[in-house]
Amino acid sequence: MNILHISDLHFGTRHWNGNNDMLLEKLNSYAADIVINTGDFTTDGLESEFETASLFLESIRCDNVISIMGNHDKRTLKSQDLFREWIDDSDIIYPLKFENFTKKNILLDQNKARVKHTFTDINFIKVIKVNGESIMIVGIDSNEMYSDNGYIDDVMLQAISEQISQKAYDKIILLCHHSILETDNDPLYDSFRLINFIIKHKIEHVFCGHTHKLRLKKTTDLYHQHTFTEYVSGSLTSANHDYDTNMFLYYENWGEKEMVIHLVRVFVENDELIFKEELITCENSN
């Protein structure tokens, strides 16, 4: 199974000045079974940005393009409506008890906000078949409305756990915009909750974005005897910071002993794109 990982496209005012068509041609040269987009595909959560991001994602030739929200995508009252209209209208998971939520702005007043969907979190489970295996992909919304910091609520994790327990799968993958193991100026404050969730469900693979920096880390909890790998991709097409290195990651034979990671850095030179690829071999990826 091959996975293509992209993140932080930032369509809008922070999107790069590179040629998107050239980039798409390069992305489509990799045979991906699953494309993972770990959020921040807009800059300010505007409808025009969602629409442009949608056109880009739809141009990636893969049957399984899976996106989660980022903090920049959640900056307007209509963010959840726009995500469902332009990115993915699949079923989302609702909490078991709304009254116990501690996450801010989790429910909007429909009369005041004039939105179709008043629940602001986008959490989901997708089970897809790849090479005869059932792959469960769990998308967790680590973003709060109007905040760049990450936050996870136990009530939501309980509802997701209930859904996981009702489904059969061979492998499980977790997607979360904020990194669990890395930090920056806008961190995931309560990462311990998500780590407990990972241990509970024996999740071994977590894909993240947000930091605009490449991180590939494996961590082991000696007490619980559980190991998981976190794959953090840098930005794909951001002009947000001078130090951004735009990149994408292609995992060939993902999760297998012979897995090879293709790290592809993207540079804009005049009207051309320059791609520089590194190969990272991984032993005992299981």
BALOBA-1460 file (C-alpha; in Angstrom, 3 decimals):
// residues 286
<rec num="1" residu="m" x="0.000" y="0.000" z="0.000"/>
<rec num="2" residu="n" x="1.264" y="3.469" z="-0.924"/>
<rec num="3" residu="i" x="0.320" y="6.696" z="0.871"/>
<rec num="4" residu="l" x="0.810" y="10.280" z="-0.318"/>
<rec num="5" residu="h" x="0.883" y="12.817" z="2.532"/>
<rec num="6" residu="i" x="0.280" y="16.537" z="1.925"/>
<rec num="7" residu="s" x="-0.471" y="19.330" z="4.368"/>
<rec num="8" residu="d" x="-0.855" y="23.082" z="4.859"/>
<rec num="9" residu="l" x="-1.654" y="24.242" z="1.327"/>
<rec num="10" residu="h" x="-2.903" y="27.609" z="2.651"/>
<rec num="11" residu="f" x="-4.945" y="28.672" z="-0.358"/>
<rec num="12" residu="g" x="-5.596" y="32.390" z="0.001"/>
<rec num="13" residu="t" x="-3.201" y="35.158" z="0.987"/>
<rec num="14" residu="r" x="-0.568" y="32.757" z="2.370"/>
<rec num="15" residu="h" x="-0.541" y="30.419" z="-0.638"/>
<rec num="16" residu="w" x="2.703" y="30.310" z="-2.598"/>
<rec num="17" residu="n" x="3.298" y="31.820" z="-6.041"/>
<rec num="18" residu="g" x="4.302" y="28.477" z="-7.568"/>
<rec num="19" residu="n" x="2.558" y="26.727" z="-10.440"/>
<rec num="20" residu="n" x="-0.171" y="24.481" z="-9.043"/>
<rec num="21" residu="d" x="-0.573" y="22.579" z="-12.340"/>
<rec num="22" residu="m" x="3.102" y="21.603" z="-12.334"/>
<rec num="23" residu="l" x="2.774" y="20.493" z="-8.731"/>
<rec num="24" residu="l" x="-0.297" y="18.390" z="-9.515"/>
<rec num="25" residu="e" x="1.530" y="16.727" z="-12.391"/>
<rec num="26" residu="k" x="4.297" y="15.753" z="-9.969"/>
<rec num="27" residu="l" x="1.884" y="14.536" z="-7.281"/>
<rec num="28" residu="n" x="0.035" y="12.450" z="-9.840"/>
<rec num="29" residu="s" x="3.246" y="10.747" z="-10.933"/>
<rec num="30" residu="y" x="3.144" y="8.773" z="-7.665"/>
<rec num="31" residu="a" x="0.780" y="5.797" z="-7.520"/>
<rec num="32" residu="a" x="-1.057" y="6.453" z="-4.254"/>
<rec num="33" residu="d" x="-3.720" y="4.180" z="-2.781"/>
<rec num="34" residu="i" x="-4.541" y="6.835" z="-0.184"/>
<rec num="35" residu="v" x="-3.885" y="10.597" z="-0.175"/>
<rec num="36" residu="i" x="-3.844" y="12.156" z="3.291"/>
<rec num="37" residu="n" x="-4.327" y="15.921" z="3.629"/>
<rec num="38" residu="t" x="-3.726" y="16.985" z="7.238"/>
<rec num="39" residu="g" x="-5.386" y="20.391" z="7.214"/>
<rec num="40" residu="d" x="-4.846" y="24.124" z="6.712"/>
<rec num="41" residu="f" x="-5.823" y="23.994" z="3.061"/>
<rec num="42" residu="t" x="-7.104" y="27.592" z="3.477"/>
<rec num="43" residu="t" x="-5.651" y="30.728" z="5.069"/>
<rec num="44" residu="d" x="-8.714" y="32.360" z="6.591"/>
<rec num="45" residu="g" x="-11.461" y="29.789" z="6.090"/>
<rec num="46" residu="l" x="-13.131" y="31.825" z="3.327"/>
<rec num="47" residu="e" x="-15.493" y="30.178" z="0.854"/>
<rec num="48" residu="s" x="-13.332" y="31.190" z="-2.112"/>
<rec num="49" residu="e" x="-10.361" y="29.460" z="-0.441"/>
<rec num="50" residu="f" x="-12.367" y="26.303" z="0.263"/>
<rec num="51" residu="e" x="-13.536" y="26.259" z="-3.360"/>
<rec num="52" residu="t" x="-10.000" y="26.636" z="-4.749"/>
<rec num="53" residu="a" x="-8.672" y="23.979" z="-2.381"/>
<rec num="54" residu="s" x="-11.480" y="21.668" z="-3.481"/>
<rec num="55" residu="l" x="-10.519" y="22.033" z="-7.154"/>
<rec num="56" residu="f" x="-6.895" y="21.252" z="-6.328"/>
<rec num="57" residu="l" x="-7.730" y="18.165" z="-4.240"/>
<rec num="58" residu="e" x="-10.156" y="16.880" z="-6.866"/>
<rec num="59" residu="s" x="-7.327" y="17.054" z="-9.420"/>
<rec num="60" residu="i" x="-5.262" y="14.510" z="-7.496"/>
<rec num="61" residu="r" x="-5.726" y="11.147" z="-9.197"/>
<rec num="62" residu="c" x="-6.619" y="8.868" z="-6.314"/>
<rec num="63" residu="d" x="-9.897" y="7.283" z="-5.253"/>
<rec num="64" residu="n" x="-9.185" y="7.914" z="-1.566"/>
<rec num="65" residu="v" x="-8.317" y="11.575" z="-0.893"/>
<rec num="66" residu="i" x="-8.977" y="12.156" z="2.796"/>
<rec num="67" residu="s" x="-8.831" y="15.592" z="4.422"/>
<rec num="68" residu="i" x="-9.122" y="16.902" z="7.964"/>
<rec num="69" residu="m" x="-9.592" y="20.438" z="9.244"/>
<rec num="70" residu="g" x="-6.727" y="22.692" z="10.336"/>
<rec num="71" residu="n" x="-6.776" y="25.725" z="12.608"/>
<rec num="72" residu="h" x="-6.757" y="28.111" z="9.615"/>
<rec num="73" residu="d" x="-9.767" y="26.311" z="8.134"/>
<rec num="74" residu="k" x="-11.781" y="27.002" z="11.280"/>
<rec num="75" residu="r" x="-11.743" y="30.779" z="11.392"/>
<rec num="76" residu="t" x="-15.321" y="31.579" z="10.383"/>
<rec num="77" residu="l" x="-18.775" y="30.621" z="11.614"/>
<rec num="78" residu="k" x="-19.405" y="28.777" z="8.334"/>
<rec num="79" residu="s" x="-16.262" y="26.633" z="8.463"/>
<rec num="80" residu="q" x="-18.124" y="23.381" z="9.113"/>
<rec num="81" residu="d" x="-20.672" y="24.187" z="6.386"/>
<rec num="82" residu="l" x="-17.915" y="25.017" z="3.898"/>
<rec num="83" residu="f" x="-15.945" y="21.867" z="4.702"/>
<rec num="84" residu="r" x="-19.000" y="19.735" z="4.014"/>
<rec num="85" residu="e" x="-19.892" y="21.630" z="0.849"/>
<rec num="86" residu="w" x="-16.449" y="21.764" z="-0.761"/>
<rec num="87" residu="i" x="-14.224" y="19.125" z="0.843"/>
<rec num="88" residu="d" x="-16.128" y="16.148" z="2.279"/>
<rec num="89" residu="d" x="-19.788" y="15.635" z="3.119"/>
<rec num="90" residu="s" x="-19.313" y="12.257" z="4.799"/>
<rec num="91" residu="d" x="-21.000" y="11.453" z="8.094"/>
<rec num="92" residu="i" x="-19.362" y="12.956" z="11.164"/>
<rec num="93" residu="i" x="-19.376" y="11.678" z="14.726"/>
<rec num="94" residu="y" x="-21.398" y="13.491" z="17.364"/>
<rec num="95" residu="p" x="-20.661" y="13.446" z="21.115"/>
<rec num="96" residu="l" x="-22.605" y="11.278" z="23.505"/>
<rec num="97" residu="k" x="-23.305" y="14.197" z="25.883"/>
<rec num="98" residu="f" x="-23.082" y="17.798" z="24.721"/>
<rec num="99" residu="e" x="-23.458" y="19.197" z="28.226"/>
<rec num="100" residu="n" x="-20.118" y="17.762" z="29.336"/>
<rec num="101" residu="f" x="-18.064" y="19.441" z="26.619"/>
<rec num="102" residu="t" x="-15.168" y="21.652" z="27.678"/>
<rec num="103" residu="k" x="-14.090" y="22.655" z="24.171"/>
<rec num="104" residu="k" x="-15.057" y="26.247" z="23.361"/>
<rec num="105" residu="n" x="-17.556" y="27.241" z="20.657"/>
<rec num="106" residu="i" x="-18.518" y="23.635" z="20.045"/>
<rec num="107" residu="l" x="-22.166" y="24.540" z="19.354"/>
<rec num="108" residu="l" x="-23.378" y="27.619" z="17.493"/>
<rec num="109" residu="d" x="-26.704" y="29.408" z="17.862"/>
<rec num="110" residu="q" x="-28.348" y="28.729" z="14.506"/>
<rec num="111" residu="n" x="-30.513" y="31.848" z="14.693"/>
<rec num="112" residu="k" x="-27.503" y="34.081" z="15.225"/>
<rec num="113" residu="a" x="-24.948" y="32.302" z="13.090"/>
<rec num="114" residu="r" x="-27.300" y="31.366" z="10.220"/>
<rec num="115" residu="v" x="-25.416" y="28.174" z="9.468"/>
<rec num="116" residu="k" x="-26.686" y="24.781" z="8.414"/>
<rec num="117" residu="h" x="-24.492" y="22.789" z="10.784"/>
<rec num="118" residu="t" x="-24.212" y="24.119" z="14.320"/>
<rec num="119" residu="f" x="-21.793" y="21.474" z="15.661"/>
<rec num="120" residu="t" x="-18.337" y="22.827" z="14.845"/>
<rec num="121" residu="d" x="-16.143" y="19.702" z="15.151"/>
<rec num="122" residu="i" x="-15.432" y="17.504" z="12.118"/>
<rec num="123" residu="n" x="-14.566" y="14.031" z="13.452"/>
<rec num="124" residu="f" x="-15.084" y="10.950" z="11.303"/>
<rec num="125" residu="i" x="-14.218" y="7.327" z="10.658"/>
<rec num="126" residu="k" x="-13.728" y="5.886" z="7.189"/>
<rec num="127" residu="v" x="-13.061" y="2.216" z="6.452"/>
<rec num="128" residu="i" x="-11.630" y="1.630" z="2.993"/>
<rec num="129" residu="k" x="-10.360" y="-1.455" z="1.198"/>
<rec num="130" residu="v" x="-6.798" y="-1.466" z="-0.150"/>
<rec num="131" residu="n" x="-5.247" y="-4.645" z="-1.552"/>
<rec num="132" residu="g" x="-7.800" y="-6.781" z="0.272"/>
<rec num="133" residu="e" x="-7.180" y="-5.110" z="3.664"/>
<rec num="134" residu="s" x="-9.665" y="-2.983" z="5.590"/>
<rec num="135" residu="i" x="-8.004" y="0.289" z="6.571"/>
<rec num="136" residu="m" x="-9.752" y="2.342" z="9.235"/>
<rec num="137" residu="i" x="-8.930" y="6.040" z="9.040"/>
<rec num="138" residu="v" x="-9.881" y="8.083" z="12.098"/>
<rec num="139" residu="g" x="-10.008" y="11.850" z="11.565"/>
<rec num="140" residu="i" x="-9.863" y="13.825" z="14.804"/>
<rec num="141" residu="d" x="-10.558" y="17.566" z="14.901"/>
<rec num="142" residu="s" x="-7.928" y="19.083" z="17.185"/>
<rec num="143" residu="n" x="-8.966" y="22.655" z="16.352"/>
<rec num="144" residu="e" x="-11.038" y="25.169" z="18.309"/>
<rec num="145" residu="m" x="-12.984" y="27.913" z="16.540"/>
<rec num="146" residu="y" x="-10.975" y="31.153" z="16.271"/>
<rec num="147" residu="s" x="-7.915" y="29.625" z="17.975"/>
<rec num="148" residu="d" x="-4.594" y="28.414" z="16.605"/>
<rec num="149" residu="n" x="-3.928" y="26.207" z="19.625"/>
<rec num="150" residu="g" x="-5.053" y="22.594" z="19.619"/>
<rec num="151" residu="y" x="-7.585" y="21.105" z="22.023"/>
<rec num="152" residu="i" x="-9.081" y="17.620" z="22.376"/>
<rec num="153" residu="d" x="-12.162" y="16.908" z="24.454"/>
<rec num="154" residu="d" x="-12.580" y="13.609" z="26.311"/>
<rec num="155" residu="v" x="-16.304" y="13.582" z="25.531"/>
<rec num="156" residu="m" x="-15.537" y="13.550" z="21.815"/>
<rec num="157" residu="l" x="-12.894" y="10.856" z="22.183"/>
<rec num="158" residu="q" x="-15.423" y="8.680" z="24.015"/>
<rec num="159" residu="a" x="-17.871" y="9.001" z="21.122"/>
<rec num="160" residu="i" x="-15.160" y="8.128" z="18.597"/>
<rec num="161" residu="s" x="-14.095" y="5.130" z="20.695"/>
<rec num="162" residu="e" x="-17.671" y="3.878" z="20.687"/>
<rec num="163" residu="q" x="-17.742" y="4.046" z="16.879"/>
<rec num="164" residu="i" x="-14.385" y="2.259" z="16.557"/>
<rec num="165" residu="s" x="-15.622" y="-0.591" z="18.736"/>
<rec num="166" residu="q" x="-18.505" y="-1.213" z="16.337"/>
<rec num="167" residu="k" x="-16.394" y="-1.633" z="13.193"/>
<rec num="168" residu="a" x="-14.058" y="-4.316" z="11.864"/>
<rec num="169" residu="y" x="-10.685" y="-3.413" z="10.377"/>
<rec num="170" residu="d" x="-7.207" y="-4.780" z="9.700"/>
<rec num="171" residu="k" x="-5.182" y="-1.600" z="10.222"/>
<rec num="172" residu="i" x="-5.976" y="1.738" z="11.836"/>
<rec num="173" residu="i" x="-4.567" y="5.190" z="11.009"/>
<rec num="174" residu="l" x="-5.131" y="8.388" z="12.987"/>
<rec num="175" residu="l" x="-5.179" y="11.848" z="11.373"/>
<rec num="176" residu="c" x="-4.777" y="14.964" z="13.529"/>
<rec num="177" residu="h" x="-3.771" y="18.443" z="12.400"/>
<rec num="178" residu="h" x="-1.730" y="19.320" z="15.501"/>
<rec num="179" residu="s" x="1.304" y="17.205" z="16.246"/>
<rec num="180" residu="i" x="1.132" y="15.034" z="19.354"/>
<rec num="181" residu="l" x="4.879" y="14.699" z="19.925"/>
<rec num="182" residu="e" x="6.105" y="18.037" z="18.536"/>
<rec num="183" residu="t" x="5.269" y="21.549" z="19.672"/>
<rec num="184" residu="d" x="5.439" y="25.084" z="18.296"/>
<rec num="185" residu="n" x="3.929" y="28.457" z="19.192"/>
<rec num="186" residu="d" x="0.408" y="27.009" z="18.831"/>
<rec num="187" residu="p" x="0.587" y="23.537" z="20.366"/>
<rec num="188" residu="l" x="-1.878" y="20.788" z="21.179"/>
<rec num="189" residu="y" x="-2.227" y="21.526" z="24.887"/>
<rec num="190" residu="d" x="-3.810" y="18.287" z="26.051"/>
<rec num="191" residu="s" x="-1.889" y="15.795" z="23.956"/>
<rec num="192" residu="f" x="-1.962" y="13.286" z="26.842"/>
<rec num="193" residu="r" x="-5.657" y="12.678" z="26.097"/>
<rec num="194" residu="l" x="-4.893" y="11.734" z="22.540"/>
<rec num="195" residu="i" x="-1.936" y="9.590" z="23.586"/>
<rec num="196" residu="n" x="-4.243" y="7.676" z="25.966"/>
<rec num="197" residu="f" x="-6.678" y="7.240" z="23.060"/>
<rec num="198" residu="i" x="-3.859" y="5.923" z="20.857"/>
<rec num="199" residu="i" x="-2.799" y="3.411" z="23.504"/>
<rec num="200" residu="k" x="-6.399" y="2.325" z="24.120"/>
<rec num="201" residu="h" x="-6.989" y="1.486" z="20.460"/>
<rec num="202" residu="k" x="-3.447" y="0.240" z="19.790"/>
<rec num="203" residu="i" x="-2.963" y="2.817" z="17.044"/>
<rec num="204" residu="e" x="0.523" y="2.560" z="15.544"/>
<rec num="205" residu="h" x="0.415" y="5.278" z="12.870"/>
<rec num="206" residu="v" x="-0.476" y="8.983" z="13.261"/>
<rec num="207" residu="f" x="-0.340" y="11.608" z="10.480"/>
<rec num="208" residu="c" x="-0.145" y="15.336" z="11.327"/>
<rec num="209" residu="g" x="0.661" y="18.762" z="9.857"/>
<rec num="210" residu="h" x="0.513" y="22.282" z="11.355"/>
<rec num="211" residu="t" x="4.161" y="22.904" z="12.276"/>
<rec num="212" residu="h" x="5.363" y="23.340" z="8.654"/>
<rec num="213" residu="k" x="8.329" y="21.187" z="9.628"/>
<rec num="214" residu="l" x="9.189" y="17.611" z="8.734"/>
<rec num="215" residu="r" x="9.191" y="15.196" z="11.668"/>
<rec num="216" residu="l" x="9.237" y="11.395" z="11.503"/>
<rec num="217" residu="k" x="9.271" y="9.991" z="15.031"/>
<rec num="218" residu="k" x="8.638" y="6.670" z="16.704"/>
<rec num="219" residu="t" x="7.884" y="6.674" z="20.427"/>
<rec num="220" residu="t" x="7.445" y="3.840" z="22.920"/>
<rec num="221" residu="d" x="5.482" y="3.837" z="26.160"/>
<rec num="222" residu="l" x="7.461" y="1.373" z="28.267"/>
<rec num="223" residu="y" x="4.725" y="1.006" z="30.883"/>
<rec num="224" residu="h" x="1.921" y="0.203" z="28.427"/>
<rec num="225" residu="q" x="4.301" y="-1.527" z="26.003"/>
<rec num="226" residu="h" x="2.926" y="0.417" z="23.049"/>
<rec num="227" residu="t" x="4.803" y="2.050" z="20.178"/>
<rec num="228" residu="f" x="3.480" y="4.455" z="17.568"/>
<rec num="229" residu="t" x="4.997" y="6.450" z="14.731"/>
<rec num="230" residu="e" x="4.072" y="10.066" z="14.047"/>
<rec num="231" residu="y" x="4.477" y="11.344" z="10.491"/>
<rec num="232" residu="v" x="4.500" y="15.162" z="10.297"/>
<rec num="233" residu="s" x="4.671" y="16.716" z="6.840"/>
<rec num="234" residu="g" x="5.836" y="20.268" z="6.243"/>
<rec num="235" residu="s" x="3.776" y="22.709" z="4.232"/>
<rec num="236" residu="l" x="3.029" y="21.864" z="0.610"/>
<rec num="237" residu="t" x="2.368" y="25.324" z="-0.868"/>
<rec num="238" residu="s" x="2.759" y="27.917" z="1.868"/>
<rec num="239" residu="a" x="4.393" y="31.328" z="1.688"/>
<rec num="240" residu="n" x="3.641" y="31.956" z="5.367"/>
<rec num="241" residu="h" x="7.194" y="32.113" z="6.679"/>
<rec num="242" residu="d" x="10.606" y="32.697" z="5.185"/>
<rec num="243" residu="y" x="11.797" y="29.415" z="6.667"/>
<rec num="244" residu="d" x="9.072" y="27.272" z="5.068"/>
<rec num="245" residu="t" x="10.346" y="24.340" z="3.076"/>
<rec num="246" residu="n" x="7.492" y="23.174" z="0.899"/>
<rec num="247" residu="m" x="7.362" y="19.412" z="0.581"/>
<rec num="248" residu="f" x="5.277" y="16.275" z="0.358"/>
<rec num="249" residu="l" x="5.886" y="12.708" z="1.488"/>
<rec num="250" residu="y" x="5.212" y="9.503" z="-0.413"/>
<rec num="251" residu="y" x="5.269" y="6.261" z="1.590"/>
<rec num="252" residu="e" x="6.009" y="3.360" z="-0.715"/>
<rec num="253" residu="n" x="4.994" y="0.002" z="0.793"/>
<rec num="254" residu="w" x="3.743" y="1.880" z="3.836"/>
<rec num="255" residu="g" x="3.854" y="-0.043" z="7.106"/>
<rec num="256" residu="e" x="5.922" y="-2.883" z="5.669"/>
<rec num="257" residu="k" x="9.511" y="-3.880" z="6.432"/>
<rec num="258" residu="e" x="10.566" y="-2.717" z="2.977"/>
<rec num="259" residu="m" x="8.884" y="0.720" z="3.277"/>
<rec num="260" residu="v" x="10.696" y="3.555" z="1.513"/>
<rec num="261" residu="i" x="9.795" y="7.186" z="2.265"/>
<rec num="262" residu="h" x="10.139" y="9.599" z="-0.639"/>
<rec num="263" residu="l" x="10.707" y="13.090" z="0.771"/>
<rec num="264" residu="v" x="10.115" y="15.544" z="-2.066"/>
<rec num="265" residu="r" x="11.035" y="19.181" z="-1.475"/>
<rec num="266" residu="v" x="9.569" y="21.790" z="-3.828"/>
<rec num="267" residu="f" x="11.341" y="25.001" z="-4.809"/>
<rec num="268" residu="v" x="9.962" y="27.865" z="-6.909"/>
<rec num="269" residu="e" x="12.455" y="29.293" z="-9.399"/>
<rec num="270" residu="n" x="10.954" y="31.933" z="-11.701"/>
<rec num="271" residu="d" x="8.126" y="30.147" z="-13.538"/>
<rec num="272" residu="e" x="9.434" y="26.667" z="-12.858"/>
<rec num="273" residu="l" x="9.277" y="24.202" z="-9.984"/>
<rec num="274" residu="i" x="12.368" y="22.336" z="-8.883"/>
<rec num="275" residu="f" x="11.796" y="19.010" z="-7.123"/>
<rec num="276" residu="k" x="14.520" y="17.520" z="-4.958"/>
<rec num="277" residu="e" x="13.847" y="14.015" z="-3.720"/>
<rec num="278" residu="e" x="15.443" y="12.090" z="-0.873"/>
<rec num="279" residu="l" x="14.840" y="8.405" z="-0.175"/>
<rec num="280" residu="i" x="14.559" y="7.283" z="3.438"/>
<rec num="281" residu="t" x="14.675" y="3.546" z="4.032"/>
<rec num="282" residu="c" x="12.956" y="2.221" z="7.130"/>
<rec num="283" residu="e" x="13.666" y="-1.097" z="8.765"/>
<rec num="284" residu="n" x="11.058" y="-2.959" z="10.814"/>
<rec num="285" residu="s" x="8.318" y="-0.457" z="9.945"/>
<rec num="286" residu="n" x="5.725" y="-2.725" z="11.536"/>
